[in-house]
Amino acid sequence: MHSEQRQRTRDLLRSRGVNRALFAHPHSITWLTGFAPGIQLGPNLFAGGPPLVWCEDGHFTLILMEGMIDVSGGLADEPDCEIVTYPGYTYQGPIDGPAGLRAALQNVTGRPTGSGPLGVELNSLPLALGIMLRQAGWEAMQAIDGWLGVLRMVKTPEELTKLRANFALTDIGHAAARRAVQPGQREIDIWTEIHSAVERAAGHRVPLGNDCVVGSRQTNIGGWPEDRILEEHDAIIIDLSTVDLGYWSDSCATYYATSPTPAQQRAHQTVLDALDAAIAMVRPGVRACDIDRATREMIISTGYPDYPHHTGHGVGVSGHEAPRITPYNEQALEPGMVIMLEPGIYLPGEFGVRLEDALLVTTDGATSLTSHEKRYLPSL
């Protein structure tokens, strides 16, 4: 699982003269090993800290609390990546996950030998573990935070399979949203219908984000669903992400409680045209900032205000990752990148419109990974 990601990492570390490295950021762990905690309520209560990955001379070791691999989707030892666990929950004595994690890490890393610095994702490593490493003799540490971000932009075939599965779930969620959007329904009622449809299709728990907001809110760009009731001609922005198999999807559409008004139809068509034009620009070599600029100018030229967010972003083990489709980013697109494009129009207190698609950059253009309905249609 994720062997291509580990090979890319070996090549990167070797090119920078780093023979040993410790990865601690959750996104790095998932990207390197495929491990993703199956929990929705934050870090495990009994774990001593984040899962870690130790790399030495090209061999990887995943360190995590025992029992966590049972919810990881078939994670197992591989020739280049073994799993080391430590005890977490117990009723036979005091619970001390941090001590277990420290002992496991010390056993794996041992004492410094040879030359060269130890690469560490220092920003994500708990302070106590950093102190422990220094006390064990690992004094020459080199920060490698962000090193894997560049590698993560181009997806492997295994990653694309996981992403496609997530985008299929968001399509299911949007179909449920369109059925649920009716006058008298609350935002939270619609969200509940979406979540239920997604989890029934998946057959297990699936965390869900991001926005479910009626356009008549004064701040109508995004937010969690509340008990606000949809009234006739209300627009509602449904921005959905699922998090399954360690990967994120994303998507957005705008629905109407009844038939959209002429003003809503005009704004909706403007955003749809801008999205289509942005998609048409996607191909290798095109800079992210050029897509952002052209899309913004198209919205503004029709008399609407500029939207106060990015035009898009990458997606993978994180919901927002490189490349960001923003005014400042001169990154050129490459085949294998997966990006979201999401222009919008927002009239505070009246209505808002945002539409979003996922695109896989190919050698000669782009392939859409989302298929939810984005035209302005009345609810079902």
N, C-alpha and C positions, 0 to 999 in steps of 0.2 A: 504493500500500500504506500503510495507516494514515493516510490523509488526514484522517479525522474526528478522530483523536487530535491531529494537528498544529493543526487548527482550534480545538479546545478550548484548546490551549496558547497560540495566538495571542490568543484572547480573554482568557485569564487574565493573560498578560504585559501586554497593553494596559490591563487594568483596574487593574494595579498600577504602571503607569508605567515598565515595563521594555521598552526597544526592542531590546536585544541581550542574549542569554543563551547560556551555555555549559553543556551537560548532559554529565555524565560518569558517572553511575551506570548500571551495566549494565541495570537494569530500565527506566530512562528511555529508554535507547537503543533497546531492543526495542520499547517501547510507542510511541515516536515514529516509528520507521522500519520495524519488522518485522524488523530485522536480529537474528539470533541465531547466535553462533558455533557451528559444527558440530563441537565438540571436547569430549571428556569428561575430559581430563586436566589441567584448569586452564587458565590463560591461555596463549595461543599463545606458543611459545618464542621467536619472532622478532619479535613485536610490540613497539612502543616504549611501550605503555601501553594503557589501555582505549580502545575506540572512543569518539569524541566527536561531539556534535551541536552545531553553531553555528547560532543563530537571530538573524537581523538583519532588522528591518522586516518580519517575517512570513515570510521565506524561510529554509529550513532547509538545512544542509549536513552530511552525514554524513562524518566523517573516520575512515578505518580503513586497515589494512595491505592492500596489494595482494594479490589472490588470495583474500581472505576472502569476497568476494561470491560466489565460485563455490560456496560451501556454504550460501548464505543463502536458498535457496528462491526464486530468480527475482528477487532484488533488482536494481533498475535506477533510473536517474535518473527523476525525475518533475518536473512543472512547478514544484512548490513545494519540491522536495527533491532536490538534486544530491548526487553521491558524489565525494569527493576521496580518493585513495589515496596512500600513500607506500611506498617499498621496504622490505621486511623481510629475508627470506632472500636471500642472494646467495653465490655461490662465487667471484665475481670481485674480491672485496675483503672487508674486515672487515665483520661483521654489526653494524649500529648502528641498531636500530629506534628507540631514543629520539631520536636526532638526526633521523631521518626524520619522526617524529611532530611534533617541535618545529617543523621547517621547514614542514610542511603546515599546522599550526595558525597559525603566524605569517603564512603566505601568505593564509589565509582571513580571519583577523581584521584584519590590517593595523594601522593606527594609529588611536587613538581620534579620533572626529569627533563633533560635535554635543554634546548634553548628556545627563545621566542616567547612572545607574550601570550597570555590567555585572553582570547576574545570573549567578551561578556556583554549580553544585553543588560547593561547596568541600570537603565531606567526602569526595568521591570523586575529586577532581582530584589527580593526582600533584603533589607539592610543587614539583618542577622546572618544571612547566608553569605553576604559579601565579607562581613567581618570574619566569619568562620574560614572562608577561603584564604584570606590574608594570614590568619593565624596558622593555617596549615602550610604556609610558604608561598602561596600564589600571590605575590606582590606585584608582579608586572602584568597588569590587566589593561586590555585595550577595548574601548567601547566599540561595539559593533551594532548598536541600535540603528535600525533602519536599513541595514545592509540587505536584508531579504526583500525589502519593499520593491526594489527594481526587478528582482527575479519574479516576484509574484504577479507582475503586470501581464505577462504572457502566460496563458493558461495551458496546462497539459491536457491530453485527452481524458485522463481520469477526472480532472477538475471539471471539464466541460460536461461530462456525464452527470456529475453531482449538481452543477448549476442548472442544467436542463430539467432535472427532476424538480428543483425548487421553482423554476419559472412555470412549470406545469401546475404546481400548487397555487401560485398566485393567479394564474388564469382561472382556476376553479374558484378562488376567493372572489375574483371580480364578477364572475357569473352569479355568485350568491349575492353579492352587493347589489347588482342591478335588480335582482328579484326583490330584495328587501327594501329598497329605497321607495318609500311611499309617504304621503302626507300623514302625520300623526305618529310616525316612527321616531324614536330617539336615536341619536348617534350611537349610543351604546347598544341599542337593539340591533342595529345594522352590523356593528362590529362583532357582536356575538354570533349572528348568523354566518358571517364570513369565517370566523374562527372555527365554528362547528363544522362547516363544510370542508375546510382544509384538513382538519384532524380526522374526519371520517375518511377522507380520501387517502391520507397518509397511513392511517391505521395506528397512529401513536401520537404523543404530544408533540406539538410544533409551536415554538415561540413565534409570535406575530408582531410586526411593527408596520406602519409608522404613524400615519395620520388619518383622522376621520373627522372632518370639520365641515359644518354647515357654513356656507358662504356669507350668511348674514352676521357672523361673528365680526367684531371690530378687528380682531387679529385673526385673519382667515387664511393665513399661509399654511399653517400646520398645527398639529396638537393632538393629544389623546382624545378619544371619544368621551363625551359627557352626556348628561341627560337632556341636552337641548333637543327640542322637538322640530322636525321638519314640517314646514308649512308649504302651501301651494306655491309653485314656481321657485322653491328653494333649490339652490345648487349645493352639492356636497362633494368635496374632494376626498377620494379614497386612495391613499398611498400605501401600498402593501409590500411588506417584505416577509418572507418566511425564512427560518433558520433551521435547516435540516442537513444532516450528514456533515456538519461542520461548516457549511457554506450558506451564504445569503443570496436571496433573490431581491428584486425591487421592481416596482411598477406603479403606475398611477393613472387614474381616469377620473373624470368628473361626471356625476350623474345628476338627474333632475327629478324632483318629487312628482312633478307633472310635466307637461310640455314646456320646454325652455322658452323664455321670452325672446323677442327679436334682439334685444341687447345681449342676452346670454348666447344666442345663436351666433351673433357676429363675433363676440369674443372667443367663443369656442372654436369657430372655424379659423380664426386668426392663429390661435395656438396650434391647432392641428396642421395648418399650412407651415408654420414655423418648424414644427417637429419633423414634418416630411422633408422640408428643405435641409434641415440639419442632418437627417439620416442620409440624404443624397450626397452629402459632403464626405461621409465616412469612407475612408480608404487609407491604405498605408501611405505614410509620408505627410499627410495633412496634420497640421499642428492643432493641438487642443484649443489654443487661444483664437485661432481663426474660425473654428466652428462656433465658439462662444460669441465672438464679435458679430458674425453674420446673423446668428439667431437673435441676438439682442436687437440689432439694428432693424430686423424685420418686424419685431414686435413694436418697437418705438416708432417706426415709420408709419404705422397705422393709427397713431395717436394715443396709444396706451402707455402707461408708465413702465419703466424698466422693472424687471422682476429682481427682488433683493436676495438672490441665491445663485448658486452655480447653474450652468446650463447642463451639467452632467458630471459623472464620476465613474470610476471603476468599481467593480464589485467582485467579491470572492470570499475569502475567509472573514472578510469584514464587509459591512454594508456600504462603507465609503472607503475606497482606496484609490491609489494611483492607477491611471492618470486622471486628474481632476480637469474637467472641461470648464476652465475659468479664464478670465482676462489675462492673468499673469503667466499661465503655464504654456511654455513653448515646446513641450514634449510632442514629438511626432508620433502618430499612431503606428502600430505594428500589427502584423497578422497574429492572431491568437489573443489579442486583448479583448476583454468584454467590458463594454461601457454602457452606461445609462445616459439617456438624453431626456431632459424634462423642462422645457420652457413653460412659462405661466403668465397669467394676467390676474392681478388682484385689485379689487375695488373694495377697500375696507368698509364693513357694515352693509355691503350690498351683495356681492357674490365674488367668487374666485374660480379660476379655471387652471388646472395643471394636467398635462398629459405626459406620460413617460413610457418609453420602450427600452428594451435591452437589445444591444447589438453586438454580435461577434464580428470583429474585424477580420476580413478574409484577404487573400492576396490581391483581389481585384475589386473590393467593395465591402459590403457588410451583409450579414444574415441576421434577421430578427429572431430573437429567442423568446419573445412574448407575443401573444396573439389575442389579448383581451380587447373587447370592444372599446373604441375611443371616440366614435362619432357621437354627436349630441342627439340622443334618443330619449324619449320619455321612459319612465320606469315601466316594468312589465306588469 
